[in-house]
Amino acid sequence: MENEVMQEQAKRVADKILRLEAYTEIQNNMGSCVLSYNYRRPEEVLSFFTSREDATLEIADEGVFRGKDIREAITYLMPSTCEPGELMDIQLASPIIEVAEDLETARAQWVCPGIGALPREREEPQAIWNWGVIGADFIYEHGSWKIWHFHWFRLMKCDYQKGWVQDTSLENRPNIPVHPLAEESTYHNPYTPYSIRECIPMYPRPYKTWDGEDWMLKKKKE
């Protein structure tokens, strides 16, 4: 009996160590992925995604891309070359990472402050704010944690000088995906002066095993 108790305690300690290692790897992988995005390295960004057909990439109101179409999406949304004066710089903050008890998947969220500069003809680049929240699922495969489902929930993307209250240009977008491979967005609710912000994405909670990706869109803790 005593031996069984010791074995159980040893397993719990070992699992905690594995979850801590997973937390660190996931945080590092997402940080590296975002830096690759900032420096316009699409192939490096793709290397952090699983190649599974049920993988998804959703960016604000650009729609949902699935499986092999994620490569097309990243190429479309992130050209590998920059014009002079162009800048898009996203940072990761406030990480919340929950690794499943079975150590096969993980759920994560980051708040992402961002700035940018958009080149314009015969004018200085337009300085912008670009803030959002990342909701993501990770899956452990071939000895590494890969991004399985990625959703960029836009908070604001607006002119730096006017700010998010005066610059309401996002309100006038049709919120219909432009790319022919994209499906309709599952959720897009950027800030406007007359909107009410919801607690979406919901921050991840402890869980035992994978039971679906809809946790991001749930307004209540479960």
C-alpha positions in Angstrom: 0.0 0.0 0.0 2.8 2.4 1.0 4.6 1.6 -2.3 1.5 2.4 -4.3 1.1 5.7 -2.6 4.7 6.6 -3.3 4.3 5.6 -6.9 1.2 7.8 -7.2 3.0 10.7 -5.7 6.0 10.2 -8.0 3.7 10.2 -11.0 2.0 13.4 -9.9 5.3 15.1 -9.5 6.5 13.8 -12.9 3.3 15.1 -14.6 3.7 18.5 -13.0 7.3 18.7 -14.3 6.1 17.7 -17.8 3.3 20.4 -17.7 5.8 23.0 -16.6 8.1 22.0 -19.5 5.2 22.2 -21.9 4.3 25.6 -20.6 7.8 26.9 -21.3 8.0 25.4 -24.7 4.6 26.7 -25.7 5.5 30.2 -24.5 8.8 30.1 -26.4 7.2 28.7 -29.5 4.5 31.4 -29.7 7.1 34.1 -28.9 9.3 32.9 -31.8 6.3 32.6 -34.1 5.2 36.2 -33.4 8.8 37.5 -33.9 8.9 35.6 -37.2 5.7 37.4 -38.1 7.1 40.8 -37.1 10.1 40.2 -39.3 8.1 38.9 -42.2 9.3 35.3 -42.3 6.3 33.3 -43.4 8.1 29.9 -43.7 9.3 30.2 -40.1 5.7 31.1 -39.0 4.4 28.0 -40.7 7.0 25.8 -39.0 5.2 26.4 -35.7 1.8 25.1 -37.0 0.8 21.4 -37.2 0.2 20.1 -40.7 -3.1 18.4 -39.6 -6.1 18.8 -41.9 -8.2 19.9 -38.9 -5.8 22.8 -38.1 -7.4 26.3 -38.3 -6.2 29.9 -38.6 -8.6 32.8 -38.0 -7.5 36.4 -38.2 -10.2 39.0 -37.2 -12.6 39.4 -40.1 -10.3 37.9 -42.7 -12.1 34.6 -42.2 -11.1 31.0 -41.2 -8.5 29.0 -43.1 -8.2 25.2 -42.6 -5.6 22.6 -43.1 -3.3 23.1 -46.2 -5.0 26.4 -46.8 -3.2 27.9 -43.8 0.0 28.1 -46.0 -1.9 30.2 -48.5 -3.4 32.3 -45.8 0.0 33.2 -44.2 1.4 34.0 -47.7 -1.6 36.2 -48.4 -1.7 38.0 -45.1 2.0 38.3 -44.5 4.1 39.2 -47.6 7.7 38.1 -47.2 9.0 41.6 -48.2 8.5 45.0 -46.7 8.3 48.4 -48.3 10.5 51.2 -46.9 9.0 52.5 -43.7 6.6 49.6 -43.2 6.2 48.2 -39.7 4.0 45.7 -37.9 5.2 44.8 -34.4 3.1 42.6 -32.1 4.1 41.7 -28.5 2.9 39.0 -26.2 1.7 39.8 -22.7 -0.3 38.2 -19.9 0.1 34.5 -20.9 -2.5 32.0 -19.6 -1.5 28.5 -20.6 -3.4 25.4 -19.5 -1.9 22.0 -20.4 -4.3 19.1 -20.4 -3.9 16.5 -17.7 -3.3 13.9 -20.4 -0.4 16.1 -21.7 -1.6 15.8 -25.3 -3.1 19.2 -25.9 -3.0 22.7 -24.4 -5.0 25.9 -24.4 -3.5 29.4 -24.3 -4.3 33.0 -24.5 -2.1 36.2 -24.8 -3.0 39.9 -24.8 -1.1 41.5 -27.6 -0.2 45.2 -27.7 0.9 46.2 -31.2 2.0 49.1 -33.3 2.5 49.6 -37.0 3.4 51.9 -39.9 1.6 51.7 -43.2 3.5 53.2 -46.3 1.6 55.8 -48.3 2.4 57.4 -51.6 3.9 60.9 -51.4 3.3 60.9 -47.6 4.9 59.7 -44.5 3.8 56.2 -43.3 0.6 56.1 -41.3 1.3 55.2 -37.7 -1.3 52.8 -36.3 -2.3 50.9 -33.1 -2.9 47.2 -33.6 -4.0 45.4 -30.5 -5.7 42.1 -30.1 -5.9 38.8 -28.1 -4.6 35.5 -29.3 -6.6 32.4 -28.4 -4.8 29.1 -29.4 -4.9 25.4 -29.0 -1.7 23.4 -29.1 -1.1 19.7 -29.8 1.9 17.6 -28.9 3.2 15.7 -31.9 6.6 14.2 -32.9 8.1 15.5 -29.7 7.1 19.2 -30.1 4.2 21.5 -29.2 2.5 22.8 -32.4 -0.2 25.4 -33.0 -3.4 23.6 -33.8 -6.0 26.3 -33.8 -5.1 30.0 -33.9 -7.6 32.9 -33.5 -6.6 36.6 -33.6 -9.4 38.5 -31.8 -8.9 42.1 -32.9 -9.4 44.7 -30.2 -8.5 47.7 -32.3 -6.6 48.6 -35.4 -6.7 52.4 -35.9 -4.8 55.5 -36.7 -2.2 56.4 -34.0 -3.1 60.1 -33.8 -6.9 59.7 -33.9 -7.0 56.7 -31.6 -9.6 54.0 -31.2 -12.5 56.3 -30.3 -12.2 58.7 -33.3 -11.0 56.3 -35.9 -14.0 54.0 -36.5 -13.0 52.8 -40.0 -13.3 49.2 -38.9 -17.0 49.6 -38.4 -17.5 50.1 -42.1 -15.9 46.9 -43.2 -18.4 44.3 -44.4 -16.8 41.6 -42.2 -16.9 39.2 -45.2 -13.7 37.2 -46.0 -12.0 38.5 -49.1 -9.8 35.5 -49.9 -11.8 32.8 -51.8 -10.3 30.0 -49.6 -11.5 31.6 -46.3 -14.7 30.6 -44.5 -16.8 33.2 -42.6 -15.3 34.4 -39.3 -16.6 32.8 -36.2 -16.3 36.0 -34.1 -15.2 39.6 -34.8 -16.1 42.4 -32.4 -13.5 45.2 -32.4 -13.9 48.2 -30.1 -16.3 50.9 -31.2 -17.5 53.9 -29.2 -21.0 52.4 -29.0 -20.2 48.7 -28.6 -20.1 46.6 -25.5 -17.0 44.4 -25.0 -17.6 40.8 -24.2 -15.3 38.4 -22.3 -14.2 36.7 -25.5 -12.0 34.9 -25.9 -12.6 33.3 -22.5 -9.4 32.5 -20.7 -8.5 28.8 -20.6 -9.4 26.8 -17.6 -7.8 23.5 -16.3 -9.1 20.5 -18.2 -8.4 16.8 -18.4 -8.5 16.0 -22.1 -9.4 17.5 -25.4 -13.1 18.2 -25.8 -13.4 20.8 -28.5 -12.1 24.3 -29.5 -15.3 26.2 -28.6 -13.9 27.2 -25.2 -12.7 30.5 -26.7 -16.2 31.6 -27.5 -17.8 30.7 -24.2 -18.7 33.7 -22.0 -18.8 31.7 -18.8 -16.1 29.7 -17.0 -16.5 26.0 -17.2 
